[in-house]
Amino acid sequence: MITKKIVITGISILLIATACKTKDVKMSVHKKETISENKAIVYQVFTRLFGNKNTTNKPWGTIEENGVGKFNDFTDKALQEIKDLGATHIWYTGVPHHALIRDYTAIGVSNDDPEVVKGRAGSPYAVKDYYNVNPDLAVNPEKRLEEFEALIKRTHKANLKVIIDIVPNHIARKYEGKSNPKGVRDFGADDDVSVEYKRDNNFYYIPNTPFQIPDTDKPLNGEKNPLIDGKFDENPAKWTGNGSRMAKPDKNDWYETVKVNYGIRPDGSKDFPELPVGFDKLSYKEHFDFWKDKSVPSSWTKFRDIALYWTAKGVDGFRYDMAEMVPYEFWSYMNSSIKNANPGAFLMAEVYNPKEYRNYIHLGKMDYLYDKVETYDKLKDIIQGKTPPDGLSYIQSGLADIDIHMLKFLDNHDEQRLASPEFAGSPEKGKPMMVVSTMITSAPIMIYFGQEVGEAGNENGGFGSHSRTSIFDYVGVPNHQRWMNDGAFDGGKLSQSEKDLRDFYKRLLNFSAKSSAVMGQFQDLQEVNRQAALGYDPNHIYSFVRWSDNQKLIVLANFSSDATNSFELKIPTHIISKWNLKDGSYALKDQLYGKSTIQLQIVNGEGKASVSIKPLESFIYQL
């Protein structure tokens, strides 16, 4: 969620750190796990923006002024184009019903107070009803769930898997389960509100103290609204989503949400069974069996039931917001239950503490974690000229045992747009970054809708910040809208450079999805070439090899936007030996565009190849 960038209070950090602590569970050295035979490619769409054809983009604009996309905008044609781009999964961001400023009382949904909602369209990470979907996304809001179920079917028809969000750490300040299945009790319905903490309370409380509206900018930019009255009825006040224990949160806190209690006492100790030593080496089946006879906190079962509700409707996986703010024992319980129902479920999560990666993978049974603070941040520094690319090799080495689990991306709803002046400055500068982040890993690669046509996030939606496509307001996404072409989804309004960019993404993603080498071994070429290759520019060139039994690849990327680099690439003897190549000459052809061929000369077991690479150019040479 975008608000993760806000500074969290010190006491909250203590709670999070304690909740995540490994205690006596000792991690083992792991061999590389295989959880996918082919590279997965996740196409993230912000669902309410994808189909919006309106180009008004008035700050704080209403649906009538700025428009909104619908489930029905994901036509068979649109989905087939996403599939043809190379995607295997589509992450529909913002599907669960979240707090927003629009009157849906006619269908039995209460109005939300703008003083505890961010933006007009609302944050997708302040979920109001987990058993239904955002009414903004439906042509007929009364039939919104049926419209989403139809979208699931269309998505599967296009041979794409469906991912939606689950946000276990926090929910909307005004959660109302109007769509609960029979027997499901609302969050907090059975809580003892007279105490700060009880294991089976769903929330933490500040007893005998009412909630107070934080001192924020004027809600709705000062627009009049009958619910804007300087107060919000919550007594006693609950802890805020980021862990703030203040009855009056700071304006930088996640004040639109309340923190969910998972059995972590206020002092940070755990009030639930812990996993025995050695469970990091066991499968989800053994984790599932472990929890069968255990008593667990109420919030655990509530979120498990929510996940199983959606998998029963055909949802193929989940993206978990701020997963490290919830203890990994819960994830063991949750994810093993999901995998027991659907062994092929795709489970990815935000975890930003590298020291906790292996706990959430091996003990929490996550399939994939964001590789944000290492690979993403390093690539951003490289393209901004702050650092040479050598550090990518050190990162890859450090992640070698969990490489398959570390999902790569350059663009998503939280981050500055890749093409924005605040990030790379142009979509073309993203090309070498995209080749490296796709080809360096066996883990999935994720792209954000509009990235493939150079969307720069220049619009001011209102609440959201410039350089990010707003997730809080109703806006249009200009480059994406040119590709959408009024619903034709044929790129008819794209410029030639935008068409060329999308063609680049299509070539790269489709190649990687079929490559066995990208699911195989990795070896850096940087160190040997920065020392020995005449003309090799280590400040801008990055090179490595990927291989399997039947495919050998050399990957080269030039991060310089103005310099062509010509050099003699060296392939060391230990790689030539692993590839079982004899002395001689071998032709290598680029797999992106098929226009460049080089000769690999092997003499005395060492390989050399003359290479010339233009600014921002990349090659994937195949033996």
VOLUMZA-497005 format. One record per residue (C-alpha): x, y, z; residue number from 0. Coordinates in Angstrom, 3 decimals, padded with zeros to 6 digits, always signed. Layout:
N
X;Y;Z;NUM
...
END
This chain:
623
+000.000;+000.000;+000.000;0
+001.229;+003.479;-000.790;1
+000.963;+004.634;+002.816;2
+003.724;+002.233;+003.813;3
+006.134;+005.044;+002.968;4
+004.907;+007.026;+005.952;5
+007.168;+006.849;+009.010;6
+005.805;+004.347;+011.528;7
+005.964;+005.196;+015.204;8
+008.798;+003.717;+017.216;9
+006.475;+001.697;+019.426;10
+004.882;+000.170;+016.319;11
+008.259;-000.830;+014.936;12
+008.985;-002.607;+018.221;13
+005.696;-004.486;+017.927;14
+006.316;-005.450;+014.313;15
+009.865;-006.558;+014.993;16
+008.787;-008.634;+017.963;17
+005.930;-010.191;+016.041;18
+008.317;-011.244;+013.297;19
+011.176;-012.444;+015.514;20
+012.361;-015.986;+014.824;21
+012.959;-016.834;+018.502;22
+014.182;-020.447;+018.719;23
+013.385;-021.489;+015.157;24
+016.718;-022.075;+013.463;25
+016.880;-021.654;+009.710;26
+018.548;-024.278;+007.581;27
+020.535;-023.826;+004.399;28
+018.122;-024.527;+001.550;29
+018.707;-025.862;-001.887;30
+016.889;-024.016;-004.644;31
+013.227;-024.963;-004.578;32
+011.229;-025.466;-007.738;33
+007.692;-024.152;-007.418;34
+007.126;-023.423;-011.106;35
+008.298;-025.085;-014.308;36
+008.036;-021.855;-016.286;37
+008.496;-018.228;-015.446;38
+005.296;-016.597;-014.219;39
+004.450;-013.129;-015.512;40
+002.055;-011.045;-013.439;41
+000.146;-008.208;-015.104;42
-001.102;-005.849;-012.421;43
-004.116;-003.685;-013.221;44
-005.679;-001.062;-011.021;45
-009.153;-002.326;-011.742;46
-011.128;+000.910;-011.528;47
-008.672;+002.722;-013.828;48
-008.075;+000.087;-016.509;49
-011.264;+000.581;-018.533;50
-011.821;+004.280;-017.878;51
-012.148;+006.130;-021.213;52
-012.690;+009.592;-019.684;53
-009.723;+011.960;-020.159;54
-010.935;+014.940;-018.066;55
-008.641;+014.314;-015.065;56
-010.014;+017.056;-012.849;57
-008.312;+016.978;-009.415;58
-010.754;+015.493;-006.887;59
-013.177;+014.832;-009.764;60
-016.292;+012.713;-009.280;61
-017.168;+009.612;-011.268;62
-019.425;+011.780;-013.415;63
-016.530;+014.186;-014.104;64
-013.553;+011.840;-014.408;65
-015.120;+008.464;-015.129;66
-014.365;+004.999;-013.775;67
-013.609;+001.615;-015.298;68
-015.793;-001.441;-014.802;69
-015.340;-005.202;-014.632;70
-017.087;-005.372;-018.000;71
-014.303;-003.311;-019.604;72
-012.097;-006.383;-019.361;73
-013.494;-007.794;-022.577;74
-012.374;-011.007;-024.239;75
-010.291;-008.851;-026.586;76
-008.648;-006.927;-023.717;77
-007.798;-010.115;-021.856;78
-006.438;-011.793;-024.982;79
-004.154;-008.801;-025.583;80
-002.853;-009.082;-022.010;81
-002.287;-012.784;-022.551;82
-000.516;-012.139;-025.861;83
+001.757;-009.647;-024.109;84
+003.102;-012.657;-022.223;85
+001.141;-012.574;-018.978;86
+000.279;-015.741;-017.097;87
-001.503;-014.079;-014.155;88
-003.541;-010.905;-013.799;89
-003.681;-009.131;-010.464;90
-006.937;-007.228;-010.176;91
-005.958;-004.573;-007.640;92
-008.697;-002.980;-005.547;93
-011.474;-005.558;-005.996;94
-012.699;-006.125;-002.388;95
-015.263;-003.541;-001.290;96
-013.350;-000.693;+000.344;97
-014.374;+002.617;+001.894;98
-015.165;+005.328;-000.678;99
-017.111;+008.564;-001.030;100
-020.195;+007.777;-003.076;101
-023.816;+007.169;-002.103;102
-024.754;+003.499;-002.378;103
-027.427;+003.525;+000.326;104
-029.979;+002.411;-002.289;105
-028.309;-001.018;-002.304;106
-027.933;-001.165;+001.483;107
-024.360;+000.140;+001.768;108
-023.738;+002.868;+004.353;109
-021.971;+006.098;+003.441;110
-018.351;+006.511;+004.510;111
-017.107;+009.525;+006.437;112
-014.659;+011.548;+004.270;113
-012.663;+012.347;+007.403;114
-011.498;+008.715;+007.580;115
-011.228;+008.039;+003.827;116
-008.224;+008.956;+001.693;117
-009.244;+010.587;-001.561;118
-012.694;+010.433;-003.152;119
-012.476;+006.941;-004.629;120
-010.828;+005.621;-001.462;121
-007.824;+003.465;-000.680;122
-008.129;-000.146;-001.858;123
-006.324;-001.084;+001.356;124
-009.109;+000.084;+003.640;125
-011.443;-002.856;+003.015;126
-015.018;-002.377;+004.223;127
-016.575;-005.740;+003.303;128
-014.408;-008.744;+002.443;129
-017.318;-010.812;+001.143;130
-018.229;-008.439;-001.657;131
-016.590;-006.223;-004.274;132
-016.310;-002.498;-004.937;133
-019.695;-001.266;-006.251;134
-017.915;+001.374;-008.371;135
-016.670;-001.463;-010.572;136
-020.083;-002.782;-011.567;137
-022.453;-001.646;-014.279;138
-025.232;-002.720;-011.899;139
-023.933;-002.263;-008.327;140
-026.588;-004.624;-006.966;141
-025.134;-007.353;-009.194;142
-021.490;-006.465;-008.542;143
-020.505;-009.874;-007.242;144
-022.050;-011.610;-010.246;145
-020.187;-009.227;-012.562;146
-016.895;-010.090;-010.884;147
-017.640;-013.806;-011.059;148
-018.216;-013.360;-014.800;149
-014.838;-011.620;-015.049;150
-013.170;-014.573;-013.317;151
-014.653;-016.849;-015.970;152
-013.563;-014.582;-018.841;153
-010.065;-014.383;-017.390;154
-009.799;-018.159;-017.178;155
-011.157;-018.429;-020.718;156
-008.173;-016.289;-021.798;157
-005.891;-018.778;-020.010;158
-004.940;-016.286;-017.324;159
-004.944;-016.863;-013.569;160
-006.766;-014.459;-011.223;161
-005.093;-012.745;-008.247;162
-006.820;-010.333;-005.833;163
-005.728;-008.460;-002.699;164
-006.084;-009.565;+000.890;165
-004.944;-007.070;+003.553;166
-004.757;-008.959;+006.854;167
-002.931;-006.308;+008.889;168
-005.716;-003.723;+008.839;169
-009.264;-003.016;+007.681;170
-011.375;+000.086;+007.134;171
-012.229;+002.200;+010.176;172
-015.901;+001.511;+009.424;173
-015.994;-002.178;+008.498;174
-019.490;-003.498;+007.765;175
-019.910;-007.043;+006.545;176
-023.223;-006.591;+004.739;177
-022.521;-009.651;+002.574;178
-021.346;-012.125;+005.220;179
-022.171;-015.766;+004.487;180
-024.395;-017.511;+006.995;181
-022.629;-017.980;+010.324;182
-019.884;-015.412;+009.669;183
-019.564;-012.822;+012.433;184
-018.216;-009.356;+011.657;185
-014.755;-008.255;+012.738;186
-015.045;-006.952;+016.284;187
-018.615;-008.171;+016.791;188
-017.610;-010.373;+019.723;189
-014.761;-008.241;+021.113;190
-014.452;-007.284;+024.769;191
-013.938;-003.530;+024.319;192
-013.236;-002.900;+027.994;193
-009.640;-004.102;+027.652;194
-006.723;-003.118;+025.443;195
-005.996;-006.702;+024.436;196
-007.555;-010.137;+024.536;197
-006.405;-012.985;+022.309;198
-009.717;-013.421;+020.519;199
-010.485;-009.745;+020.153;200
-010.119;-008.749;+016.511;201
-008.836;-005.286;+017.424;202
-006.709;-003.483;+020.003;203
-008.552;-000.851;+022.042;204
-007.881;+002.324;+023.983;205
-010.503;+001.731;+026.721;206
-012.799;+004.553;+027.813;207
-011.325;+006.904;+025.196;208
-013.153;+007.999;+022.039;209
-011.429;+008.250;+018.654;210
-010.526;+011.744;+017.426;211
-010.164;+012.858;+013.817;212
-006.514;+013.601;+012.979;213
-005.439;+017.077;+011.931;214
-005.366;+016.528;+008.173;215
-005.845;+018.659;+005.097;216
-009.490;+019.423;+004.383;217
-011.316;+016.225;+003.336;218
-012.498;+016.250;-000.285;219
-010.415;+019.385;-000.797;220
-012.899;+021.431;+001.264;221
-016.050;+020.271;-000.493;222
-019.176;+020.257;+001.669;223
-020.426;+016.875;+002.841;224
-022.978;+016.134;+005.607;225
-020.557;+013.692;+007.272;226
-017.709;+016.203;+007.527;227
-018.344;+017.460;+011.049;228
-015.028;+017.089;+012.865;229
-015.871;+013.775;+014.473;230
-016.159;+010.052;+013.769;231
-018.093;+007.739;+016.076;232
-015.632;+005.162;+017.448;233
-015.719;+004.622;+021.198;234
-013.504;+003.195;+022.511;235
-010.866;+004.135;+019.952;236
-008.943;+001.350;+018.242;237
-005.258;+001.160;+017.384;238
-004.595;+002.516;+013.909;239
-003.442;+000.270;+011.039;240
+000.252;+001.125;+011.245;241
+000.249;+000.355;+014.968;242
-000.322;+003.842;+016.388;243
-001.836;+003.575;+019.869;244
-003.064;+007.162;+019.935;245
-006.783;+007.932;+020.137;246
-006.007;+010.849;+017.811;247
-003.679;+009.512;+015.116;248
-001.179;+011.704;+013.327;249
-002.101;+012.791;+009.797;250
+000.765;+010.614;+008.522;251
-000.591;+007.499;+010.267;252
-002.840;+005.084;+008.395;253
-005.775;+006.787;+010.087;254
-008.336;+005.383;+007.639;255
-007.677;+001.868;+008.982;256
-007.590;-000.078;+012.253;257
-005.006;-002.692;+013.127;258
-006.121;-006.326;+013.332;259
-005.032;-008.385;+016.366;260
-003.366;-011.729;+015.584;261
-002.587;-012.737;+019.147;262
+000.435;-010.481;+019.569;263
+000.217;-008.969;+023.053;264
+000.924;-005.232;+023.434;265
+004.373;-006.101;+024.791;266
+005.120;-008.012;+021.562;267
+004.924;-011.551;+022.974;268
+002.999;-014.288;+021.181;269
-000.297;-015.638;+022.483;270
-000.612;-018.670;+020.183;271
+001.193;-021.954;+019.403;272
+004.590;-021.538;+017.745;273
+005.997;-023.742;+014.999;274
+008.416;-026.417;+016.222;275
+012.068;-026.316;+015.208;276
+012.539;-027.809;+011.756;277
+009.220;-026.733;+010.285;278
+011.077;-024.495;+007.833;279
+011.968;-027.709;+005.996;280
+008.436;-029.127;+005.873;281
+005.765;-028.835;+003.206;282
+002.476;-026.953;+003.359;283
+000.745;-030.308;+003.967;284
+002.656;-030.835;+007.194;285
+001.976;-027.234;+008.204;286
-001.711;-027.778;+007.516;287
-001.710;-030.919;+009.666;288
+000.081;-029.086;+012.484;289
-002.696;-026.502;+012.854;290
-005.610;-028.955;+012.696;291
-005.868;-029.452;+016.452;292
-004.543;-026.061;+017.598;293
-006.544;-023.238;+019.161;294
-005.789;-020.035;+017.247;295
-006.928;-016.403;+017.573;296
-010.269;-015.404;+016.090;297
-008.683;-013.136;+013.444;298
-006.778;-016.115;+012.028;299
-009.925;-018.091;+011.264;300
-011.739;-015.018;+009.924;301
-009.074;-014.320;+007.313;302
-008.662;-017.992;+006.436;303
-012.400;-018.190;+005.754;304
-012.231;-015.059;+003.597;305
-009.456;-016.552;+001.485;306
-011.267;-019.863;+001.060;307
-014.462;-018.002;+000.101;308
-012.638;-016.426;-002.832;309
-010.750;-019.542;-003.901;310
-014.106;-021.332;-004.034;311
-015.233;-018.657;-006.514;312
-012.285;-019.386;-008.772;313
-009.700;-016.868;-007.541;314
-006.275;-018.440;-008.140;315
-004.159;-016.516;-005.674;316
-003.632;-013.492;-003.484;317
-001.339;-010.533;-003.050;318
-000.865;-009.788;+000.637;319
-000.374;-006.183;+001.666;320
+002.277;-005.469;+004.336;321
+002.590;-009.139;+005.243;322
+005.520;-008.641;+007.621;323
+003.261;-006.730;+010.031;324
+001.518;-010.032;+010.722;325
+003.346;-012.972;+012.402;326
+004.574;-015.742;+010.118;327
+002.791;-018.383;+012.219;328
-000.478;-016.933;+010.959;329
+000.793;-017.195;+007.394;330
+001.698;-020.840;+007.963;331
-001.909;-021.404;+009.065;332
-003.436;-019.273;+006.314;333
-001.314;-020.351;+003.357;334
-001.347;-024.048;+004.185;335
-005.144;-023.868;+004.321;336
-005.256;-022.185;+000.903;337
-002.789;-024.672;-000.591;338
-004.768;-027.543;+000.878;339
-007.804;-026.291;-001.061;340
-005.840;-025.284;-004.172;341
-002.260;-026.612;-004.351;342
-001.550;-024.387;-007.354;343
-002.544;-021.152;-005.602;344
-000.224;-018.192;-006.296;345
+000.659;-016.416;-003.036;346
+002.758;-013.243;-003.110;347
+003.447;-010.706;-000.400;348
+004.995;-007.399;+000.553;349
+007.908;-008.056;+002.900;350
+010.610;-005.397;+003.038;351
+012.974;-006.728;+005.693;352
+015.589;-008.981;+004.030;353
+016.376;-010.588;+007.397;354
+012.828;-011.945;+007.469;355
+012.582;-013.194;+003.864;356
+013.358;-016.818;+004.690;357
+010.998;-016.896;+007.652;358
+008.059;-015.777;+005.529;359
+008.985;-018.150;+002.706;360
+009.894;-021.286;+004.634;361
+007.844;-020.845;+007.809;362
+005.042;-018.663;+006.429;363
+004.780;-020.772;+003.236;364
+004.752;-017.759;+000.906;365
+005.420;-018.489;-002.743;366
+006.784;-015.056;-003.598;367
+007.990;-011.887;-001.898;368
+008.675;-008.468;-003.423;369
+012.366;-007.978;-004.218;370
+012.018;-004.273;-003.578;371
+014.693;-003.118;-001.166;372
+017.478;-004.973;-002.970;373
+017.076;-005.503;-006.743;374
+014.438;-002.813;-007.416;375
+016.203;-000.152;-005.366;376
+019.577;-001.052;-006.910;377
+018.224;-000.789;-010.461;378
+016.694;+002.584;-009.632;379
+020.061;+003.819;-008.347;380
+021.815;+002.477;-011.463;381
+019.544;+004.213;-013.968;382
+019.795;+007.451;-011.968;383
+023.597;+007.258;-012.193;384
+024.107;+006.855;-008.460;385
+025.891;+003.494;-008.562;386
+027.431;+001.022;-011.053;387
+025.577;-002.248;-011.733;388
+028.083;-004.517;-009.957;389
+025.902;-004.639;-006.853;390
+023.287;-006.654;-008.738;391
+025.622;-009.641;-008.640;392
+026.118;-009.373;-004.893;393
+022.352;-009.183;-004.392;394
+021.787;-012.198;-006.613;395
+024.420;-014.156;-004.725;396
+022.809;-013.295;-001.390;397
+019.399;-014.410;-002.627;398
+020.633;-017.533;-004.436;399
+018.912;-020.009;-002.123;400
+015.542;-018.198;-002.422;401
+015.883;-016.708;-005.912;402
+012.798;-018.512;-007.217;403
+010.713;-016.784;-004.517;404
+011.851;-013.164;-005.050;405
+009.386;-011.528;-007.452;406
+010.855;-008.679;-009.514;407
+009.145;-005.483;-010.692;408
+009.938;-001.954;-011.841;409
+006.468;-000.433;-011.602;410
+003.460;-000.946;-009.348;411
+000.704;+001.058;-007.692;412
+002.897;+002.022;-004.720;413
+005.951;+003.205;-006.611;414
+006.813;+006.127;-008.847;415
+006.082;+005.318;-012.459;416
+009.150;+003.947;-014.231;417
+008.872;+006.566;-016.997;418
+008.327;+009.487;-014.596;419
+010.980;+012.218;-014.282;420
+011.345;+011.226;-010.627;421
+012.423;+007.679;-011.587;422
+014.034;+006.841;-014.944;423
+012.858;+009.910;-016.840;424
+011.828;+008.040;-019.977;425
+010.300;+004.656;-020.829;426
+013.329;+003.820;-023.006;427
+015.593;+004.003;-019.952;428
+013.484;+001.240;-018.501;429
+014.455;-001.207;-021.252;430
+017.827;-002.408;-019.878;431
+016.323;-002.447;-016.391;432
+013.479;-004.621;-017.621;433
+015.771;-007.067;-019.411;434
+017.966;-007.470;-016.336;435
+015.123;-007.794;-013.824;436
+013.353;-010.323;-016.065;437
+016.300;-012.456;-017.085;438
+018.406;-012.404;-013.908;439
+015.897;-014.469;-011.919;440
+013.724;-017.570;-012.074;441
+011.118;-015.760;-009.988;442
+008.070;-014.106;-011.551;443
+008.308;-010.691;-013.162;444
+005.465;-008.220;-012.636;445
+004.489;-005.231;-014.756;446
+001.918;-002.542;-014.006;447
-000.673;-001.663;-016.625;448
+000.524;+001.238;-018.762;449
+004.193;+000.468;-018.063;450
+004.432;-001.305;-021.416;451
+003.360;+001.867;-023.258;452
+005.412;+004.340;-021.218;453
+002.866;+005.717;-018.741;454
+004.575;+008.419;-016.639;455
+001.983;+009.160;-013.932;456
+001.845;+012.914;-014.522;457
-001.789;+013.380;-013.486;458
-002.839;+015.093;-010.263;459
-005.769;+012.994;-009.075;460
-006.318;+014.982;-005.906;461
-005.215;+013.101;-002.793;462
-002.496;+011.075;-004.517;463
+001.017;+012.323;-005.183;464
+002.519;+013.234;-008.565;465
+004.621;+010.564;-010.380;466
+002.367;+007.783;-009.116;467
-000.895;+006.904;-010.825;468
-003.411;+007.818;-008.124;469
-004.930;+004.916;-006.182;470
-007.162;+007.256;-004.178;471
-009.086;+009.134;-006.856;472
-010.940;+008.787;-010.154;473
-008.441;+009.469;-012.941;474
-007.622;+008.456;-016.475;475
-004.287;+006.910;-017.475;476
-003.343;+008.649;-020.746;477
-000.811;+006.308;-022.375;478
-002.879;+003.285;-021.411;479
-006.008;+004.986;-022.756;480
-004.287;+005.487;-026.120;481
-003.594;+001.745;-026.225;482
-007.173;+001.008;-025.116;483
-008.451;+003.111;-028.023;484
-012.016;+003.569;-026.754;485
-012.380;-000.118;-025.977;486
-010.881;-001.558;-029.150;487
-007.715;-002.571;-027.231;488
-005.658;-002.439;-030.398;489
-003.177;+000.374;-029.688;490
-004.801;+002.474;-032.373;491
-003.973;+005.815;-030.726;492
-000.412;+005.015;-029.657;493
+002.549;+006.907;-031.072;494
+005.129;+004.858;-032.986;495
+007.545;+004.999;-030.046;496
+004.797;+003.695;-027.729;497
+004.015;+000.869;-030.164;498
+007.703;+000.012;-030.329;499
+007.930;-000.025;-026.539;500
+004.996;-002.406;-026.218;501
+006.563;-004.621;-028.887;502
+009.755;-004.729;-026.808;503
+007.838;-005.834;-023.697;504
+005.932;-008.423;-025.699;505
+009.121;-009.926;-027.124;506
+010.916;-009.997;-023.772;507
+008.040;-011.367;-021.709;508
+007.063;-014.066;-024.181;509
+010.659;-015.210;-024.559;510
+011.197;-015.390;-020.799;511
+007.923;-017.275;-020.285;512
+009.143;-020.067;-022.566;513
+012.824;-020.071;-021.606;514
+014.191;-023.074;-019.731;515
+017.490;-021.258;-019.134;516
+015.796;-018.499;-017.150;517
+014.530;-021.229;-014.828;518
+018.010;-022.703;-014.602;519
+021.447;-021.537;-013.477;520
+022.848;-017.998;-013.117;521
+026.437;-016.821;-013.272;522
+027.659;-013.240;-013.253;523
+030.116;-012.136;-015.970;524
+030.688;-008.734;-014.435;525
+033.723;-009.420;-012.303;526
+035.822;-011.171;-014.944;527
+034.978;-008.610;-017.628;528
+035.494;-005.468;-015.563;529
+039.007;-006.766;-014.872;530
+040.002;-008.258;-018.210;531
+037.774;-007.100;-021.083;532
+039.288;-004.293;-023.121;533
+036.764;-001.479;-023.539;534
+034.205;-002.964;-021.120;535
+032.485;-000.106;-019.235;536
+031.627;-001.493;-015.785;537
+029.801;+001.702;-014.840;538
+027.100;+001.093;-017.435;539
+027.386;-002.471;-018.815;540
+026.022;-005.454;-016.959;541
+026.422;-009.040;-018.176;542
+025.564;-012.536;-016.989;543
+024.734;-016.011;-018.268;544
+021.690;-018.220;-017.727;545
+021.542;-021.862;-018.728;546
+019.687;-025.140;-018.552;547
+020.484;-028.519;-020.080;548
+019.091;-027.458;-023.447;549
+019.486;-023.672;-023.565;550
+022.511;-021.391;-023.064;551
+022.068;-017.601;-022.866;552
+024.363;-014.592;-022.544;553
+022.553;-011.454;-021.378;554
+024.015;-007.982;-021.907;555
+022.521;-004.608;-020.973;556
+023.801;-001.065;-021.486;557
+022.448;+001.364;-018.886;558
+024.086;+004.356;-020.572;559
+021.682;+006.621;-022.442;560
+024.370;+008.219;-024.614;561
+027.373;+005.907;-025.117;562
+027.854;+002.928;-027.427;563
+030.203;+000.387;-025.884;564
+032.391;-001.983;-027.910;565
+034.472;-004.644;-026.187;566
+035.632;-008.237;-026.212;567
+033.356;-010.165;-023.851;568
+035.063;-012.947;-021.909;569
+033.360;-016.179;-020.845;570
+035.514;-017.843;-018.170;571
+036.647;-021.434;-018.366;572
+034.415;-022.697;-015.553;573
+031.295;-021.628;-017.491;574
+032.580;-023.089;-020.777;575
+033.231;-026.321;-018.880;576
+029.736;-026.369;-017.365;577
+028.299;-025.799;-020.842;578
+030.365;-028.737;-022.170;579
+031.716;-026.686;-025.078;580
+034.855;-027.673;-026.986;581
+037.323;-025.279;-028.583;582
+035.926;-023.756;-031.755;583
+033.572;-021.081;-033.085;584
+029.906;-020.838;-032.110;585
+027.237;-018.487;-033.453;586
+025.067;-016.691;-030.909;587
+021.890;-014.951;-032.052;588
+019.968;-012.282;-030.161;589
+016.536;-013.542;-029.105;590
+014.854;-010.157;-028.627;591
+014.926;-008.907;-032.210;592
+016.912;-011.583;-034.070;593
+019.014;-008.978;-035.876;594
+022.342;-009.362;-034.079;595
+024.637;-012.384;-034.269;596
+028.067;-012.678;-032.669;597
+030.720;-015.388;-032.777;598
+031.880;-017.023;-029.591;599
+035.476;-018.170;-030.036;600
+036.679;-020.776;-027.563;601
+040.426;-021.240;-027.275;602
+041.977;-023.401;-024.557;603
+038.622;-023.600;-022.812;604
+038.092;-019.825;-022.577;605
+035.453;-017.955;-024.560;606
+035.664;-014.554;-026.234;607
+033.165;-012.598;-028.335;608
+033.338;-009.154;-029.901;609
+030.330;-007.074;-028.869;610
+029.043;-003.620;-029.739;611
+026.046;-002.389;-027.778;612
+024.222;+000.915;-028.328;613
+022.834;+003.223;-025.626;614
+020.032;+001.546;-023.620;615
+020.340;-001.555;-025.799;616
+020.138;-005.110;-024.505;617
+020.889;-008.494;-026.019;618
+019.852;-012.000;-025.065;619
+022.270;-014.104;-027.062;620
+021.427;-017.796;-027.423;621
+024.065;-020.394;-028.255;622
END
